[in-house]
Every structure is written in C-alpha cells, then in structure tokens.
Amino acid sequence: MEIAAKIALVKRLSGDIHRRLSEGPADALNGPTACSEWDVGTVAAHLAGGAIRQRDAMLRGRDGQGGPPLGEETLPTADQVQQSNATSNVQARNEWGDALLDNFQQNYQELDDLLQGWGDWSVGCWHRRRGTISAESYVDLRIQELVIHDWDIRSGGAGSGELDQEGAVALLPASEMWYQLCFRPSAPLTTPVTYRFDIGGDGEATLQHDVEVTGDAFTVSEPSADRQPELTVRADAGTYLLCLYNRVDWNVAKRAGRLRVSQAPDTIAHVALRNLGRWFGGL
C-alpha cells in the first residue's frame, strides 16, 4: 500500500471510531471491549494518546532527534509495555473526562495535518518498544493500533465479528513487526521449532513466512524448500491477524474450522499451537 493510501486509512479509521462513539448512547464509553481489562473509553484514550506519541516522535525525528527523549529508554519486554499502557491509558482517560472524544478528534486531526505535509518517510523516529524506526513504519504501527482496537470496540465483550477489510489488507504485510513487539521468551529449546504460515488467497491479500523459535529468541524468514516446518498454518487473513494479536485463540480457531494445520511426523499439533500463543501472546 502506498503511503498516501496509508495516511487516508489512518484518517478514515480514526474518523469511524470517533463517529461511532460520538453517535452512541451516553454510557457507550463504559461498555466492554475485547480487551478484557479495558472498557471502550480506556481503549479510546489509548488510541488518542498514541496519536500524540507518534506526532511528537515524528517532530523530534524531523529535527534530527531519532533517539529516546531525555530520561526515556526502550521498554525491553512485552510485559513492560503492557503495564506502561495500562497505567497511561487510565490516567489519560481520567484527565480528559468528558472531553475524551474531543481530544481524540483533535489529536488525530493534528496527526493527519503532520502526515499530509510530511516529506522524508525514511526519517528515524523514536518508539518506546522498537527503538528508532522510520516515519513510515510509525504509520504502519498507527494502522495496526486502529485496526485491532476498532475491532475490540465493535466486538465488545463477545469478541466476535470481522476486522475492517481495508485495514486487514494494510495490516497483513506489516504484521511481522508484531512478533518483535510481543515476543515473550522462554527457556532455550533443545531443538528449534519452525512454524510456516500460508495466509490468504482466493482474492485475498496473501502472506507466506516461516517463524523459527529457539525459546529465548526467534527469526522470521521466507519459506524455504530446504527447511521442513514442524507445523504449517493456513488461514484467511482476518483469522490469522485475530489469532496473532491474541484476540482469538489459535486452538479455538482450529476447532471452529477457521484455520487448517498440517504437521510434520512426531509433532503434536495442539501443543505446538499452544506454545505459539505463549511466545507471541499479544499485548
């Protein structure tokens, strides 16, 4: 997807969320979401705060300050990110109070103004989990946040429904960065495990890659005929993304027929899928 289309998608998704919440009942912000510990208002505060963080990071990057702000450093683990988010989101919601949706709209308008006038998309910008990334990668992260949390809000406590179709197409090629963001290492494995993903098809956007896990680390690479995966997972793009982002359990999706699994000899499929969810358990 070209950068202009990505910018338009950020604007459309944020506008959809704001409009839906503004037109909903007065107590809509207190409703449940697929994020079990966050209600709708807290998710909205998280998204609004993300727009501020991205804008500030891009402005610093444009001024040649692509490293961490004074006193800040990368958050090295997914659990630290999760804890930081939980604290800042609740604080922002409490501070904004009844002005939450006004702040949401203003923050995304200011971000859109910045993106529309941006020049060099290779400029390095600071992200508290990934370190210095390009300005375009930051846009990909914003799409990721909006697509997944839009689903969280729409699905409510039921955790059902489909991802925004255009958003899923944009998110699929950027999904590999999610492995880095949410990886939770375990003890080193005696023998590495390779998962092969064959996603999409039949008119959908497609993705194929291998994820090799050694327990304490992982690598993502193109599939190779010389490498036999322990487990091959085939699914539509939406199911893959919802499982990867920990919104749907891999085994639940398998039992529902939403994904197909083939295994090498001596591989126990349900154990392998369960471990996949443990290593990449979402945020």
C-alpha positions as CSV (number, residue, x, y, z in Angstrom):
1,M,0.0,0.0,0.0
2,E,1.3,3.4,-1.0
3,I,2.0,5.9,1.8
4,A,-0.8,8.2,0.7
5,A,-3.3,5.3,1.0
6,K,-2.0,4.5,4.5
7,I,-2.5,8.1,5.6
8,A,-6.0,8.1,4.2
9,L,-6.7,4.8,6.1
10,V,-5.5,6.3,9.4
11,K,-7.8,9.3,8.9
12,R,-10.8,7.1,7.9
13,L,-10.4,4.6,10.7
14,S,-9.9,7.2,13.4
15,G,-12.9,9.1,12.0
16,D,-15.0,5.9,12.0
17,I,-14.2,5.3,15.7
18,H,-14.9,8.8,16.7
19,R,-18.2,9.0,14.9
20,R,-19.4,5.7,16.2
21,L,-18.6,6.6,19.8
22,S,-20.0,10.2,19.4
23,E,-23.3,8.9,18.0
24,G,-23.6,6.1,20.5
25,P,-25.6,6.2,23.8
26,A,-24.3,8.3,26.6
27,D,-22.8,5.4,28.5
28,A,-21.1,3.8,25.5
29,L,-17.7,4.7,26.8
30,N,-18.3,2.4,29.8
31,G,-19.1,-0.6,27.6
32,P,-16.9,-3.7,27.4
33,T,-14.4,-4.4,24.7
34,A,-12.4,-7.5,23.6
35,C,-9.6,-6.1,25.8
36,S,-10.8,-7.7,29.0
37,E,-9.4,-5.1,31.3
38,W,-10.2,-2.0,29.3
39,D,-13.6,-0.5,28.6
40,V,-14.4,1.5,25.5
41,G,-13.3,4.8,27.0
42,T,-9.9,3.4,28.0
43,V,-9.3,1.9,24.6
44,A,-10.2,5.3,23.1
45,A,-7.8,7.1,25.5
46,H,-5.1,4.6,24.4
47,L,-5.6,5.4,20.7
48,A,-5.8,9.2,21.4
49,G,-2.5,9.0,23.4
50,G,-0.9,7.0,20.6
51,A,-1.6,9.8,18.1
52,I,0.2,12.3,20.5
53,R,3.2,10.0,20.9
54,Q,3.5,9.5,17.2
55,R,3.2,13.2,16.4
56,D,5.8,14.1,19.0
57,A,8.2,11.3,17.9
58,M,8.0,12.4,14.2
59,L,8.5,16.0,15.1
60,R,11.6,15.1,17.1
61,G,12.8,12.9,14.3
62,R,12.5,15.7,11.7
63,D,14.7,17.8,14.0
64,G,17.4,15.1,14.0
65,Q,16.4,13.6,17.3
66,G,15.6,10.0,16.4
67,G,16.8,8.6,19.8
68,P,15.0,8.5,23.1
69,P,13.9,11.7,24.8
70,L,15.8,12.6,27.9
71,G,15.1,10.1,30.7
72,E,13.4,7.6,28.5
73,E,14.6,4.2,27.2
74,T,13.2,1.3,25.3
75,L,10.8,-1.0,27.1
76,P,12.6,-4.3,26.6
77,T,9.7,-6.7,27.3
78,A,6.2,-7.1,26.2
79,D,5.0,-7.2,29.8
80,Q,6.6,-3.8,30.5
81,V,4.8,-2.3,27.5
82,Q,1.5,-3.8,28.7
83,Q,2.0,-2.4,32.2
84,S,3.0,1.0,30.9
85,N,0.0,1.1,28.6
86,A,-2.4,0.2,31.4
87,T,-1.2,3.0,33.6
88,S,-1.0,5.7,31.0
89,N,-4.4,4.8,29.4
90,V,-6.3,5.0,32.7
91,Q,-4.6,8.2,33.6
92,A,-5.4,9.9,30.3
93,R,-9.0,8.9,30.5
94,N,-9.4,10.3,33.9
95,E,-7.6,13.5,33.0
96,W,-9.7,14.1,29.9
97,G,-13.0,13.1,31.4
98,D,-16.0,14.4,29.4
99,A,-13.5,15.9,26.8
100,L,-12.2,12.4,25.8
101,L,-13.8,12.3,22.4
102,D,-12.9,15.9,21.7
103,N,-9.3,15.2,22.5
104,F,-9.4,12.0,20.4
105,Q,-10.7,14.0,17.4
106,Q,-8.2,16.9,17.9
107,N,-5.2,14.5,18.3
108,Y,-5.9,12.7,15.1
109,Q,-6.6,15.9,13.2
110,E,-3.2,17.2,14.3
111,L,-1.6,13.9,13.3
112,D,-3.3,13.9,9.9
113,D,-2.0,17.5,9.3
114,L,1.5,16.3,10.0
115,L,1.3,13.3,7.8
116,Q,-0.2,15.2,4.9
117,G,2.7,17.6,4.9
118,W,5.5,15.1,5.6
119,G,8.5,14.8,3.3
120,D,11.1,12.1,4.0
121,W,9.5,8.9,5.2
122,S,12.9,7.3,6.0
123,V,13.5,9.8,8.9
124,G,14.2,8.0,12.1
125,C,11.7,8.4,14.9
126,W,11.7,7.0,18.4
127,H,9.3,4.3,19.6
128,R,9.5,3.1,23.1
129,R,9.3,-0.6,22.2
130,R,11.1,-0.8,18.9
131,G,13.7,2.0,19.3
132,T,14.4,4.1,16.3
133,I,12.1,3.3,13.3
134,S,11.3,5.1,10.1
135,A,8.4,7.6,9.9
136,E,6.6,5.2,7.5
137,S,7.0,2.3,10.0
138,Y,5.3,4.5,12.6
139,V,2.4,5.0,10.2
140,D,2.2,1.2,9.9
141,L,2.1,0.9,13.7
142,R,-0.7,3.5,13.8
143,I,-2.7,1.4,11.3
144,Q,-2.1,-1.6,13.5
145,E,-3.4,0.1,16.6
146,L,-6.5,1.4,14.9
147,V,-7.5,-1.8,13.0
148,I,-7.1,-4.0,16.1
149,H,-8.7,-1.7,18.6
150,D,-11.5,-0.8,16.2
151,W,-12.4,-4.5,16.3
152,D,-12.0,-4.6,20.1
153,I,-14.6,-1.8,20.4
154,R,-17.0,-3.2,17.8
155,S,-16.9,-6.7,19.1
156,G,-17.5,-5.7,22.7
157,G,-17.2,-8.4,25.3
158,A,-18.3,-11.1,22.8
159,G,-15.0,-11.0,20.9
160,S,-16.8,-11.6,17.6
161,G,-17.1,-10.0,14.2
162,E,-14.5,-9.3,11.4
163,L,-11.7,-6.9,11.1
164,D,-12.1,-3.8,8.9
165,Q,-11.5,-5.3,5.5
166,E,-9.3,-2.5,4.1
167,G,-7.4,-2.3,7.4
168,A,-6.7,-6.1,7.3
169,V,-5.2,-5.7,3.8
170,A,-2.9,-3.0,5.0
171,L,-2.0,-4.7,8.3
172,L,-1.1,-8.1,6.8
173,P,2.3,-7.2,5.4
174,A,3.2,-5.2,8.5
175,S,2.2,-8.0,10.9
176,E,5.7,-9.4,11.1
177,M,6.7,-6.4,13.3
178,W,4.2,-7.7,15.8
179,Y,6.4,-10.7,16.6
180,Q,9.1,-8.4,17.8
181,L,6.7,-6.2,19.8
182,C,5.0,-9.0,21.7
183,F,7.6,-11.9,22.0
184,R,7.8,-13.4,25.4
185,P,10.9,-15.7,25.6
186,S,11.0,-19.0,27.4
187,A,13.9,-21.3,28.3
188,P,16.0,-22.3,25.3
189,L,14.7,-25.3,23.4
190,T,16.8,-28.3,22.7
191,T,15.6,-28.3,19.1
192,P,14.2,-25.1,17.4
193,V,10.5,-25.2,16.3
194,T,9.5,-23.8,12.9
195,Y,6.0,-22.6,12.1
196,R,5.1,-21.9,8.5
197,F,2.3,-19.5,7.8
198,D,0.4,-19.6,4.5
199,I,-2.2,-16.9,4.7
200,G,-4.9,-15.5,2.4
201,G,-5.6,-16.5,-1.2
202,D,-8.9,-16.7,-3.2
203,G,-8.7,-13.0,-4.0
204,E,-7.4,-12.0,-0.5
205,A,-4.1,-10.4,0.2
206,T,-1.5,-13.2,0.9
207,L,1.4,-13.7,3.2
208,Q,3.9,-16.6,3.5
209,H,6.7,-16.8,6.0
210,D,8.4,-19.1,8.5
211,V,8.9,-18.3,12.2
212,E,11.6,-20.3,13.8
213,V,11.6,-20.2,17.6
214,T,14.5,-21.3,19.8
215,G,12.7,-20.5,23.0
216,D,14.8,-17.4,24.0
217,A,14.8,-15.9,20.5
218,F,13.1,-16.2,17.1
219,T,13.6,-15.3,13.4
220,V,11.2,-14.6,10.6
221,S,12.2,-15.6,7.1
222,E,10.9,-16.5,3.7
223,P,9.7,-20.2,3.4
224,S,12.5,-22.5,2.1
225,A,12.1,-25.9,0.4
226,D,15.2,-26.9,2.3
227,R,13.5,-26.4,5.7
228,Q,10.7,-28.6,6.9
229,P,8.4,-26.8,9.3
230,E,7.0,-28.7,12.3
231,L,3.7,-27.0,11.8
232,T,2.1,-25.3,8.8
233,V,-0.8,-23.0,9.5
234,R,-3.2,-22.0,6.7
235,A,-5.9,-19.4,7.3
236,D,-7.7,-16.3,5.8
237,A,-6.0,-13.0,6.6
238,G,-8.6,-12.0,9.2
239,T,-8.3,-15.2,11.2
240,Y,-4.5,-15.1,11.2
241,L,-4.5,-11.5,12.4
242,L,-7.0,-12.0,15.2
243,C,-5.1,-15.1,16.4
244,L,-1.7,-13.3,16.1
245,Y,-2.9,-10.3,18.1
246,N,-4.3,-12.6,20.8
247,R,-8.0,-11.8,20.1
248,V,-8.8,-15.4,19.1
249,D,-7.1,-18.5,20.5
250,W,-5.2,-20.5,17.8
251,N,-6.8,-23.8,19.0
252,V,-10.3,-22.3,19.2
253,A,-9.9,-21.1,15.6
254,K,-8.7,-24.6,14.6
255,R,-11.6,-26.4,16.2
256,A,-14.0,-23.9,14.6
257,G,-12.5,-24.7,11.2
258,R,-11.2,-21.2,10.7
259,L,-7.6,-22.4,10.2
260,R,-6.0,-25.6,8.9
261,V,-3.0,-27.2,10.5
262,S,-0.6,-29.8,9.0
263,Q,2.2,-31.2,10.9
264,A,5.5,-33.0,10.4
265,P,5.8,-36.5,11.8
266,D,6.0,-36.7,15.6
267,T,4.7,-33.2,16.1
268,I,1.8,-32.8,18.5
269,A,-0.3,-30.1,16.8
270,H,-2.3,-28.8,19.8
271,V,0.9,-28.4,21.9
272,A,2.7,-26.6,19.1
273,L,-0.2,-24.2,18.7
274,R,-0.5,-23.7,22.4
275,N,3.2,-22.8,22.6
276,L,2.8,-20.4,19.7
277,G,0.3,-18.5,21.7
278,R,2.6,-18.4,24.7
279,W,5.6,-17.0,22.8
280,F,3.5,-14.4,20.9
281,G,0.7,-13.7,23.4
282,G,-0.2,-10.2,22.3
283,L,-0.3,-7.0,24.4
